[in-house]
Amino acid sequence: MFESSRAVQPVAVFDSGVGGLSVLQAMLTQLPNENFVFLADEVHLPYGDKPQAFIEQRVLTLCDWARGVPTKAMVIACNTATAAGATRARQVHGAWPIVGIEPAVKPASMMTRSGVVGILATSNTVASERFKALVERFDPLARVLAVPCPGLVELIEQSPMDPARVQARLAPVLDTLLEQGVDVIVLGCTHYPFVRHLIQAHVGANVAVIETGLPVARQLEQRLKEAGLCQPATTLKGEQAPYLRVQFFTTGDPAAFHAKLQALMGSQWREAQVSPLRV
Ligand code: DGL
């Protein structure tokens, strides 16, 4: 009885900004009966260069808020926030499922033919103990070159995004990876899938570019099943306009977030509601 009443609650999704939308997209498709509450901590963006302790505190604050909505689970749709705060958040929240996101080092290491994989991520993710441990685990399979891209998240958050500036920021980083023989590039920040086309165009078709939205959506599905928390199927939900399935909140400017939402996700999000979040 208790589980079935929780099952109708939405799932919280959280990122420093619009990056989490790339994960949300995958979850909307993979879990057609679920509703979502999306939290963007834009007032503190970017997380990539903030102290780890500060980000951990933001993760805890936003988890507290989301749990009080109430929501039945949390997806930390941010590599940087997962590295800094997922462990502590899980300790605090016990039975409330928290799904994090980590760069896809394992799939990349198994996929490479050249034996060299590149990881694009924020400075904080690259420097985190959690990421270092992840790389060490797959060290025997491949040489992993992790490169931070400071400033890239801010360019992706600009509305409208300027592709020429994004290309100029990416080119030296990608060229370094190509010179080292990389044949798989992992997008280790949830913002980067929004410039995946520019990355792919620069590195060419012989280099695979992989992201983590779908595996995270599958992991959420698994966790909800295990906990008996899947929303009962209805005939309508999956066919509903997507904006009816997501409530958006931002610690930044709701109008600016709304503009970015449409620019990145399409005009079908025009009717989406974005509310201010003061935490
Ligand atoms: N989207 C976040 C991630 O996946 C980071 C963005 C930021 O630096 O705020 O790491």
Boltz pocket constraint, residues with backbone or C-beta under 6 A from the ligand:
constraints:
  - pocket:
      binder: B
      contacts: [[A, 15], [A, 16], [A, 17], [A, 19], [A, 20], [A, 44], [A, 45], [A, 46], [A, 47], [A, 48], [A, 49], [A, 77], [A, 78], [A, 79], [A, 80], [A, 81], [A, 122], [A, 125], [A, 153], [A, 188], [A, 189], [A, 190], [A, 191]]
      max_distance: 6.0
